[in-house]
Amino acid sequence: MDIQTLATRLIPVFVALAVASILETVIPLRTQSRRLHGRLPTNLALLVITLALGMALNFTLALGAAYVAERELGLLQVLGAGTMVSFFVAILALDGATYLAHRLLHQIPWFWRLHLVHHIDGAVDATTAFRQHPIEGVLRFTFIAGTAWLLGAPPAAVALYRLFGSLNSVLEHSNIRVPSWLDRLLVTFWVTPHMHKIHHSREQVETDSNYANLFSFFDRLFGTYTPSSRGTSVAYGIRGYDTAEHQSLAAVLWLPFRRTIRADRARARITNTTY
């Protein structure tokens, strides 16, 4: 798989961002400013960085997956799993690895410093989907790549999972109102926008829940699920990071390396004190 092919696969992501932006205008979940505290330029810059880094990492991921699959070195090949079984096991395993990576980003202090970049956004919309520190992107990649290569996951399954993950990230962060009946129907197996909005709550008990990427049953299975009905009313962001000085591109890129974390909630994580 060459760089041109990988670049072409970004087209669905840009289309999803465009569609989400339109839907946010037509059926918004709540009224919020894209320019709140100068967040929009930072989000767009991080979007470019994240997608460029992702393209490079996906190239590495695809090469490794193809190498392992061709030489039948993965567990799925050793166990003699069929094509369809390998495909679906790979999708589930990759989503499980993503769940684990996300949960550790909240539980390990320095990982949380990286992940703060995503959570200090005072509004949540489609531009929040790719708002992450580059080091976090590399960290998440190690979980995905390690799982894919260990299993010998079919390259097509890996590519499809990465694409669906990106598209659903845009959807679940979008500031759109989903009919309650539809949310209740989908959330039984899929991560919906209302379910994920809870994860962006200012309250730690809610932020430390709903880690799943595609399949909501991972949160149900490991006891980290919060009902999606709360998703329409949570307050976004992290205490201590509500002003413009914390939202510039330079500020968020430097955030993990600061000697002190000003947010009470972030300090509570690092020192194991309450707030």
Long-range contacts (C-beta under 8 A, 24 or more apart in sequence): 1-59, 1-62, 1-63, 1-66, 1-155, 1-159, 3-55, 3-59, 6-55, 6-58, 6-59, 6-62, 7-55, 9-58, 9-159, 9-163, 10-51, 10-55, 12-163, 12-166, 12-167, 13-51, 13-163, 13-166, 13-167, 13-170, 16-126, 16-166, 16-167, 16-170, 16-171, 17-126, 17-127, 17-129, 17-170, 20-125, 20-126, 20-170, 20-171, 20-174, 20-176, 21-126, 23-174, 23-176, 24-125, 24-126, 24-174, 24-175, 24-176, 27-176, 27-177, 28-175, 28-176, 28-177, 29-175, 29-176, 29-177, 29-193, 29-197, 29-232, 30-175, 30-232, 32-123, 32-124, 32-125, 32-175, 33-123, 34-123, 34-125, 34-127, 36-122, 36-123, 37-122, 37-242, 37-243, 37-244, 37-246, 37-247, 38-244, 38-247, 38-248, 39-121, 39-122, 39-123, 39-127, 39-247, 40-127, 41-249, 42-131, 42-247, 42-248, 42-249, 42-252, 43-121, 43-127, 43-128, 43-130, 43-131, 44-127, 45-249, 46-117, 46-130, 46-131, 46-132, 46-249, 46-252, 47-127, 47-129, 47-130, 47-131, 49-134, 50-130, 50-131, 50-132, 50-134, 50-137, 51-130, 53-134, 53-137, 53-138, 54-137, 54-162, 54-166, 57-137, 57-138, 57-141, 57-145, 58-159, 58-162, 60-145, 61-141, 61-144, 61-145, 61-148, 61-158, 61-162, 62-155, 62-158, 62-159, 64-145, 64-148, 64-149, 65-148, 65-149, 65-152, 65-153, 65-154, 65-155, 65-158, 66-155, 68-148, 68-149, 68-152, 69-152, 69-153, 69-154, 69-155, 72-152, 73-152, 74-149, 74-150, 74-151, 74-152, 74-153, 75-150, 75-151, 75-152, 76-151, 76-152, 76-153, 77-152, 78-152, 83-154, 86-151, 86-152, 86-153, 86-154, 86-157, 87-154, 87-156, 87-157, 89-151, 90-148, 90-151, 90-153, 90-154, 90-157, 90-158, 90-161, 91-157, 91-160, 91-161, 92-215, 93-147, 93-151, 93-153, 94-144, 94-147, 94-148, 94-153, 94-157, 94-158, 94-161, 95-161, 95-212, 95-213, 95-214, 95-215, 95-218, 96-147, 96-218, 97-143, 97-144, 97-146, 97-147, 98-140, 98-143, 98-144, 98-165, 98-213, 98-214, 99-211, 99-212, 99-213, 99-218, 99-219, 99-222, 100-143, 101-139, 101-140, 101-143, 101-144, 102-140, 102-211, 102-212, 102-213, 103-211, 103-222, 103-224, 105-136, 105-139, 106-207, 106-208, 106-211, 106-269, 109-269, 109-270, 110-256, 111-136, 111-139, 112-266, 112-269, 112-270, 113-255, 113-256, 113-258, 113-261, 113-266, 113-270, 114-139, 114-256, 116-238, 116-241, 116-255, 116-256, 116-261, 116-263, 116-266, 117-252, 117-253, 117-255, 117-256, 119-200, 119-207, 119-237, 119-238, 120-237, 120-238, 120-241, 120-246, 120-247, 120-252, 120-255, 120-263, 121-200, 121-236, 121-237, 122-236, 122-237, 122-241, 122-242, 122-247, 123-175, 123-236, 124-173, 124-175, 124-197, 124-200, 124-236, 125-173, 125-174, 125-175, 126-170, 126-173, 126-174, 126-175, 127-173, 128-173, 128-200, 129-166, 129-169, 129-170, 129-172, 129-173, 130-169, 133-252, 133-253, 133-255, 133-256, 134-253, 135-256, 161-214, 164-214, 165-213, 165-214, 168-213, 168-214, 169-213, 172-196, 172-197, 177-232, 180-229, 183-228, 184-228, 187-216, 187-228, 188-216, 189-215, 189-216, 189-217, 190-214, 190-215, 190-216, 191-215, 191-216, 192-216, 192-228, 192-231, 193-231, 194-228, 194-229, 194-231, 194-232, 195-226, 195-228, 195-231, 196-231, 197-231, 197-232, 197-234, 197-236, 198-226, 198-228, 198-230, 198-231, 198-234, 200-234, 200-236, 200-237, 201-230, 201-234, 201-235, 201-236, 202-234, 202-235, 202-236, 202-237, 202-238, 202-239, 202-265, 203-234, 203-235, 204-265, 204-268, 204-269, 204-275, 206-230, 206-234, 238-263, 238-265, 238-266, 239-263, 239-264, 239-265, 239-275, 240-264, 240-265, 240-266
